[in-house]
Amino acid sequence: RLRLQLDEIEHSDGALAAALEAESRARAAYEDVASRLTAKREAAAKKLARAVAGELAPLKLEKARFRVAVAPRAEPGAQGRDDIAFEIETNPGAGFGPLNRIASGGEMARFALAISVVLAGASSCGTLVFDEADMGVGGAVAAAVGERLARLGRDRQVLAITHSPQVAAAATRQLRVSKAEAGGEIVASVDMLGQKARKEEIARMLAGANVTREARAAAGRLLAGA
């Protein structure tokens, strides 16, 4: 033990020099790999931003701009030396800011939908859940939301909570969620709707409490085009 300690003392300068050289080589290798990773991220960020931009106008976000910010991290690590953030500008001249801080609930859902549609082929996620992605929109925009949800549903399971008849009509299956009082408690129930019940439910979503013949005809047209 003493011989080993003495050997370490006598050759400490050489050991330190070797360690510093190894550190220098490792740092140079890290910088090379990190630089190439940053370049790939910046190229992918521009490609993703262009693809998402093409989805915004049909979702009534035509004035919004989306970008992927790639910025240096304070402390580089195993994931590289970049911080990645989704940023948006919802009004011209307002400036970009973090998506999760600037977007309203409805905007957030639609941005998430646009990003999911663009990245669908690259994602391994088997189930996607959207909570009122149609919030604050109707008509053609709601139909565009429904069409994109249906497109995502071709190769994965998509669950969408919606109050929009256009979105509901685009689904493969429709479930009705209702609440009722039973024994002094509120009980929620979920019912799978058959074709006839589904048409009636979409007509109710169109017309409200009093379902009219016109509403049923409109519901039939929505389902026929889904």
N, C-alpha and C positions, 0 to 999 in steps of 0.2 A: 504493500500500500504506500509506504513511504517512497519507494523507488518511482512508482507511478506519479506521485505528487511532485517529486523532484523533477521528473521528466517533463511534466506539464509546465513547471516553472521555468525550466531552462529553454523550452521551445515555445513559450507563450507568444513571442513576437511572430514566429512563423505561423502558428495556429490562427492568430488574429488576422494576419495578412491573407491567409487562405479563406477565412470566413468573410472578410470584406470583399475579396474577389468573387466568391460565390454569390454574395448579396448583390454585387454589381451586375453579374451575369443574369441573375433572377430578375432584377429590376428592369434590365434592358429587354429581357424576354417578355415580361409583363407589359411594358410600354408598347412593344411591337404588337402584341395580341390585342391590347386594349384599344390602340389606335385603329386597327383594322375593324374591331367590333364597333367602335364609334362611327366609322365611315359607313358600315352596313346599316347601322341604326338610322343614321341621317338619311340614307337613300330610301330605306323602308318607310320612314316617317313621311317623306314627301309623297311617296306612292300611296300610302294610306290616306293622307289628307286629300289628295286628288280624288280618290275613289269615294270617300265619304262626302266630299263636296257634290258629287254627282247624285247623291241620294237626298240632299237637303230640300231642294225646291219642291218635289212632290209631297214632302212632309210639312209644307208650309213653314220652312225655315230658310227661304230663299235669300233673306237679307243677312243671315248668319254666316260666319266664316269659322272653319275648324282647322286646327293645326296640331301637330305633335311636336312639343318642345323637347329638344335634347340638350341638356345643360350639364356642365361639369359638376361632379359630386364634391362635397367638402372632403370626404374621405374615400378614396378609391378602395374597392374591395373585390371579392370573388366574382361579383356580377358586373365588373367593369368599373369605369370611372364616370358613368353618365347617370343623371336623373332624367326620367322620362315622365312627361305630363301631357294630358290632353287639355288643350286650351281652346276657348271659343271667343268670338266677338259677336254678340247678338245684334248690335246696332252699329251702323257705319260710324267710324271715328271714335267709338267708345273705348277701343283698346282691348287687347286680349287679356283673359284671365282664366283661372282654373275652371274647368267644366263643372266640377262638383260644387263650386261656390257661386257661379254666375247664373247657371241655367235654373229655370223654374222646374217644378215637378214634372209638368207636361213636356217641357223642352228636354229635360234630362231623359225621359222615357223615349222620346223620338230620336235623340242623339244616340242613345244606347241601341235602339233598333237599327239605325243607319250603320253604326259600327259593326253590329252583329251580322247584318246582311253582308257587308263587305268582307268580314273575316270568317264567314261561315265555313268556307272550305278548309281553313287552317285550324279551326277549333276542334278539339277532341271532346268538348262538353256534350253530353248526351241529352240534357234537358235544359231548356231556357224558360224563364218565367218573366212575364211582362205584366206589370200592374198599371193598367189604364194608360197604355202607350198612346191612346187616342184622346187624352185629356185636352179639352179646349178646342177641339177641331171637329169637323163634321163633313158631310157630303163627300166630295171627291178626295179630300185629304184623308178622311177616315177610311175610304175605300183603298187608298194607297197604303195606309198602315196595314189594313187587312191583307192586301196582296203580298206585302213583304213578310208578314207573319206566316202566311201560307207557304211562301217560298222557303223560309227557314224550316218549316215543318216537313219538308219533303224528305229530309235525311236525318231528322232528330225530333225529339218530342218538344213541342212548344205549348206552354200553358199561358193563356192570356186572360186577365181579368178585364172585362170591358162592359161599358153601358152603351156601346155603339152598335146599332143593328148591322151596319156595313162590315164591321170587324167580325161580329158574331157569324154573319152569313158566309164569311170566307173560311171558317173553320171546318175541319173534317167531322168533328163531333162537338156537340154543344151540351153543356151542363148548366142547370139553373141553380143558383145558390139563393136560398130564402131563409128568413128568420121568423119564428113564431113564439108566442108565449105558451108555456106548458108547465102547469104546476107551480106557477110563480117564478119560473125561470125562462130565460130566452134560449131557445134551441135553434141551432142552425142546421139546415139540411141541404144536401146536394143531390139533385136528380138528373140522371141521364135522359135527354129528350129524344124521342123518336121523331120521324120526319114530320108527322102531323103536329105534334106538340111543339116542335121546333119552329115551324111556320107560324103558329099561334103566338109563341113567345117573341119572335122577331116582330110580328105585327104589333104586339103590345109595346115593344121598345120603340116602335115608330109612332104609335098613336097615343100611348099613355093608357089611362084607366079604361077608356071607352074604345074598344077595338072595332074599327069600321071595316066595311067590305073593301074600301079602297086601300086600307092599311094591309089587309090580308093579301090583296093583289100585289101590292108593292113588296111585301115580304116574299111572295112567290117569285117575283122577278129577281130579287136579291139572291135567293137561293139558287135559282136557275143559272145565274151568272157566276156563282161561287166556284 
